[in-house]
Amino acid sequence: MIRHLKTAKPQSERAEDDAKVRAQVEAILADISARGDAAVRELSVKFDRYDPPAFRLSEAEIEAAMAAVSKRDLDDIRFAQAQVRNFAEKQKATMTDLEVETLPGVVLGHRHIPVQSVGCYVPGGKYPMVASAHMSVVTAKVAGVKRVVASAPPQGGMPHPAIVAAMHMGGADEIYCLGGIQAVGAMALGTATIAPVDMLVGPGNAFVAEAKRQLFGRVGIDLFAGPTETMVIADDTVDGEICATDLLGQAEHGINSPAVLITNSEKLARATMAEIERLLQILPTAGAAAASWRDYGEVILCDSYDEMLAEADRIASEHVQVMTDRDDWFLANMQSYGALFLGARTNVAYGDKVIGTNHTLPTRRAGRYTGGLWVGKFMKTHTYQKVLTDEASALVGEYCSRLCMLEGFVGHAEQANVRVRRYGKRNVAYGAAAE
């Protein structure tokens, strides 16, 4: 039996917040579409108090930003990007082109072709998300994207030096100091000074996420993203301190970041809740973390590991930290999640910042039908076909003609029929194919 020792804010209240955001974003995107650069500049002044001569950074501005970052920070960025690049390259190596002869004289295949231009958004509101530059820019470049545009909001009235450094070191072809809806809108729709891209990627606040949702179709996107989510699946092999730390470590993202503990140990559940209250008295980011835990925190007590697994798959959280006596069992059996972090020695922060896997992951139960950002998201798989012999064309044509007529597509059938007449054996009637 499943018991909830702590429940979260009801879904109906969350839907009201979403509706308000949706209307604001729609109006802003319409303004950008109609007025281009003028609208973008007005929005930058309104939301960021930033009005530079140009939003695209010059080489001199990039160099100045790089110079403002310490050697230790640059080395750390290089290390993180090396891990992301290495894993992305290994992933890409699994994506092989294919060509196979499926029938004598019939050749089918596919090619993996990179998206030609991508806009990478790097959040920089409450926290400068330097790591998001690695995850998007580096991965896009590994995929072979020719034009990578990167944009992040200003901080303190200027480009954030470490974000600019990460974008540049990651291989961005164009860097803009532009935030929010105006950034993703300008990259997707294009203006007189910003050429449009084919795809948008990267996390962001509720307004950025909604803008990407509304722009989908005009451009591709990585995924529909909501607030950061974390789940800890734990048993009595670990203690309340480590569970509480891992929950609050993600709850600090914002006031609406779900954090869920699933356990089969009531002792651990109670200890974790007590430890959370203790940590909230000393955590510098307790303002956001406490609000998230109050409104979006959950503690779910299960009788068995099977119940824990079922609840985890039902919730389909973005980040899932597994700390049990059977971590590999969860790896083998879990079906719906963003990314797994297995064992007490790892944690979500490793994946977020440095270990090499991508931190742009599905939220709001999207893990039921998609994974996160990876090198394959930047590549399109296109099929092709070749028919090499007369005999193969006539054979396929017979079947094709009959199947087209089964559906009533006479014109389709005639495409097949003309091949049967032209390439079929002489003096052989193809009966139903020509009918």
GIBELQUI-V281009 format. One record per helix or strand of 2 or more residues. SS is the DSSP state (alpha for helix, beta for strand). FROM is the first residue (numbers start at 0). LEN is the number of residues. Records with the same first field share a line. If there is no record, write none. Layout:
BEGIN
SS->FROM-LEN / FROM-LEN
END
This chain:
BEGIN
beta->2-4 / 97-6 / 105-9 / 116-6 / 146-6 / 173-4 / 198-3 / 218-3 / 229-5 / 258-5 / 296-5 / 318-5 / 338-4 / 378-9
alpha->10-25 / 36-12 / 58-9 / 70-23 / 129-14 / 160-10 / 179-10 / 205-10 / 239-12 / 265-14 / 285-11 / 304-11 / 326-7 / 347-6 / 365-3 / 374-4 / 389-18 / 409-14 / 430-4
END
